[in-house]
Amino acid sequence: MLDSAVSVTGKRIRLTAERWSHITEQHCELAGWRDEVLETLSRPGRVLAGSEGERLAIREFAEGKWLVVVYREGNVDGFVITAFLTRRIRSLERRRLLWP
């Protein structure tokens, strides 16, 4: 395990070395953003429902630039699936709001 953060529901969300490698290979602009990914998990602007049970923690880091961390929660803990930056917030806002 590389690191973890506590989600807004109080569950520990794991960020494994394998997932971090996937994120930085697919989204190289996030290479130095590990702390921001963990912060988004623990202090999101909002959490939206994914289409297959996952959750999307989103946080604005610059005007019009959002960090999205996709993760899944289990009964005990959870894990990060991926993370990416986007400017297309409107498409995300169509999803069901889970938090706040």
URMOZI-V540907 format. One line per field, one symbol per residue. ss: DSSP state (@ for helix, = for strand, . for the rest). phi: phi as a letter, one per 30 degrees, with the letter a starting at -180 (. if undefined). burial: I if it has 24 or more other C-alpha atoms within 12 Angstrom, else O. A space follows every 10 residues. Layout:
ss = ???
phi = ???
burial = ???
This chain:
ss = ..====.... .====.@@@@ @@@@@@.@@@ ...@@@@@@@ @@...====. ....====== ==..====== ===...==== ======..@@ @@....===.
phi = .daabcddci cdcdcddddd deedddbedc eccedddddd ddbddabcdd dbjdbbdbad caeibccccc bbccdcbabd caaacbccde dddddddcad
burial = OOOIIIIIIO OIIIIOOOII OOIOOOOOOI OOOIOIIIII IIIIIIIIII OOOIIIIIII OOOOOIIIII IIIOOOOIII IIIIIIOOOO OIOOOOOOOO
